Amino acid sequence: MIRKIRVGLAVLLLLVLASACKDGTPTIGKKKESNKADIKITQVIASDPSERQEGTDRANQESQKVKALLDRFYQAAFLQVGEEQADLSPHFTAEAQAGLAPNIGALALGDIAPRLKRVTPKRQEATKVSFLIEEDLSVPVVIATVVFEATGEAKEKADGPVAISHNATFWLQPEGDGYNIFGYSTELKADTQTNKAAFGIPAAQLRGAGL
């Protein structure tokens, strides 16, 4: 009797799997994936006073760490929607975290995030990423200029689509195995709002450093 029950359960499981697989892939436990941030870096600049090939190589190597940071930031700032704004603090230095609350409307969707059920990116591009290369090939400062454009799908159909355009310059410094943001200048246009914010050292200081 026990053997018959086991055989019956096995047959039942096979029937369930077959009915759930119209394309040959089981749908049991399959979740709908959300959009992922994927920032494309189109220009890498090595600001190396010695103009060494090693400096250029280092900039190209470090650019992957910068991309990882930007991907994480834009995922949290614009693609995790449907509830309260995701926490951005892990992507900023301790000093820069103090400026997040008053500037959230220019850094991320903020109050708009709970109204959306999905955001579809149209352009995710770091148009220029500049690295300050020291004599020992260390990288104390990076400046990344980013353009992010997307369309948000509102939870309520009556609200219609929401156009999102974010232009930012981020100033980065090494922390741990990667980089975090210590300064920024941003402009966000979303829905009917336009918000601007700036935080960090004056840009003139960076220009003086060759960036």
Secondary structure, DSSP 8 states (H G I E B T S, - for coil): -HHHHHHHHHHHHHHHHHHT-SSSS--TT----------EE--EEEE-TT--HHHHHHHHHHHHHHHHHHHHHHIIIIIS-SSS----GGGB-HHHHTTHHHHHHHHS-GGGGGGEEEEEEEEEEEEEEEEE--TTS----EEEEEEEEEEEEESSGGG--EEEEEEEEEEEEEETTEEEEEEEEEEEEETTEEEEEEESS-HHHHHHTT-
